[in-house]
Amino acid sequence: MRRKNWRLVLAGAFLIAVAAGFFLFMLTMVPRSNDPAEMMRTVGQVSGAATGLAIVLILFGLIGKKA
């Protein structure tokens, strides 16, 4: 039987929330940017990478370790 690692699951959920918050916060700065399209492309890549890492953390946490 495998035990779920809830610390990894919670860390992944927290990282998803932080990535979403970062994306939404950076949306407020777009009007003041010299190149808004490039700025949002970069912000989207960073948020997407953080979300992808968070999903992997959640999956590993739900798979768990041997008891």
Residue, then its C-alpha position, 0 to 999 in steps of 0.5 A: m500500500r502506498r501512502k500519499n505525500w500530502r506535503l507535495v500535494l499542498a506545495g503543488a496547489f500553493l504553487i498553482a495559486v502563486a502562478a495564477g496570482f503572478f499572471l493576474f498581477m502582471l496583467t495590471m502592468v501591461p498598459r505601462s509596458n513598452d512591448p505588452a505582447e512580449m511581456m505577456r508572452t514571457v509572463g505566460q511562459v513563466s506561469g505555465a512552467a510554474t503550473g507544470l511543475a506544480i502538476v508534477l508535484i501533485l502527481f508525485g504526491l498522490i502516487g506516494k511512497k511505499a509504506 
